[in-house]
Amino acid sequence: MKSQMKCVLLMFLLSISITACSTNISSLNPSESKPKNKKSSAMEAYKKVLQNKVGFHSIETMKTVYLNDFLTNNEIYGTTSTINHFSVLDMDGDQIPEVVLGLTVDENPDFVEVLHFMNGEVYGYFFGNDQLRDLKTDGTFRWLSGGLTYNGYGKLRFQTNSCETDKLAYHESSATDESSTTFAIAYYINNKLVTKDSYEAFVREEDVKKDVTWYEFSQENISTVTS
């Protein structure tokens, strides 16, 4: 009889041990304990900004502004803006998307505001006329400065208080005499002097890259694209 009681007690203790072990393993299951990844957090934050529910940190003004105020309050940039369309893509290769707003400012449609998720909040970077054009899905784009005399292709590099354009390739013209009637053109790739043929080959490769998809700025598209 005592032997049977010991056996029952042993089985009871063993079942408790197995249950406790199962509980501990379950609590460590990565699929249950894993927090939302940065991409999901970024998309959720973008959605709230685009719906004007929370503000974003404007690098140029060093203020936190709501999107509607950014567009209509001329104290921010001295003019009002309208959103033509928007796109979502990873511009700097960190696996976290950015949101690009195509803006019209003073009837000029070539302005851009880029929203970037960093340190748990959304930062906004403003690009003026011709600074960011022909955007591709890999984040590369064309920039113009001084018309035909200085322009090229680049990619963005985000920082807390600024955003730099890494110049992947460009060409620039300089006068060969004091009268400025003739010009010499120099071509660069990765800041190294190259031949015209090499530069044109780079341009052809860039031109055939896939363009980003632009969406009409609507509440339906905001919900769909950022989900």
Residue pairs with C-beta under 8 A, 6 or more apart in sequence:
26 32
27 33
36 44
38 95
38 96
38 117
39 95
39 96
39 97
41 117
41 120
42 96
42 97
42 117
43 97
43 226
43 227
44 226
45 54
45 117
45 121
45 122
46 88
46 97
46 99
46 115
46 117
46 122
46 226
47 222
47 223
47 226
47 227
48 54
49 55
49 56
49 67
49 99
49 115
49 122
50 67
50 86
50 99
50 222
50 226
51 219
51 222
52 66
52 67
52 68
54 66
54 122
55 64
55 65
55 66
55 67
56 64
56 65
56 67
56 70
56 115
56 121
56 122
56 123
56 124
57 63
57 64
57 121
57 122
57 123
57 124
58 64
58 65
58 70
58 76
58 123
58 124
58 126
59 123
59 124
59 125
59 126
59 161
59 162
59 163
60 77
60 125
60 126
61 76
61 77
63 76
65 73
65 76
65 124
69 76
70 76
70 81
70 113
70 124
71 80
71 81
71 82
71 83
72 80
74 80
77 105
77 126
79 105
79 106
80 105
81 103
81 104
81 105
81 111
82 103
82 104
83 101
83 102
83 103
83 217
84 102
84 103
84 104
84 109
84 217
85 102
85 214
85 215
85 216
85 217
86 99
86 100
86 101
86 102
86 214
86 215
86 217
86 221
86 225
87 99
87 100
87 102
87 135
87 212
87 213
87 214
87 215
88 97
88 98
88 99
88 100
88 225
88 226
89 97
89 98
89 100
89 135
89 137
89 139
89 212
90 96
90 97
90 98
90 139
91 98
91 100
91 114
91 116
91 139
91 155
91 156
92 98
92 116
92 139
92 155
92 156
92 157
92 158
93 139
96 117
98 114
98 115
98 116
98 117
99 114
99 115
99 226
100 112
100 113
100 114
100 115
100 135
100 212
101 112
101 113
101 114
101 115
101 217
102 109
102 111
102 112
102 214
103 109
103 111
103 112
103 113
104 111
105 111
108 129
110 129
110 130
110 133
111 126
111 127
111 128
111 129
112 126
112 127
112 131
112 132
113 124
113 125
113 126
113 127
114 124
114 125
114 127
114 132
114 156
114 163
115 122
115 123
115 124
116 122
116 123
116 124
116 125
116 158
116 163
117 123
118 158
118 160
119 160
123 158
123 160
125 156
125 158
125 163
130 143
130 144
130 145
131 143
131 144
131 145
131 165
132 141
132 143
133 141
133 142
133 143
133 144
134 141
134 142
134 211
135 141
135 211
135 212
136 206
136 209
136 210
136 211
136 212
137 209
137 210
137 211
137 212
138 209
139 155
139 156
140 153
140 154
140 155
140 168
140 206
140 209
141 153
141 154
141 155
142 151
142 152
142 153
142 206
143 151
143 152
143 153
143 154
143 165
144 151
145 151
148 173
149 172
149 173
149 183
150 170
150 171
150 172
150 173
151 170
151 171
152 167
152 168
152 169
152 170
152 171
152 188
153 167
153 168
153 169
153 170
153 202
153 203
153 206
154 165
154 166
154 167
154 168
154 170
155 165
155 166
155 168
156 163
156 164
156 165
156 166
157 163
157 164
157 165
157 166
167 188
167 191
168 189
168 190
168 202
169 187
169 188
169 189
169 190
169 199
169 202
169 203
169 206
170 187
170 188
171 185
171 186
171 187
171 188
171 199
172 185
172 186
172 188
173 183
173 184
173 185
173 186
174 183
174 184
174 186
175 181
175 182
175 183
175 184
176 182
176 183
176 184
185 196
186 193
187 193
187 194
187 195
187 196
187 198
187 199
188 194
188 199
189 198
189 199
189 202
215 221
215 225
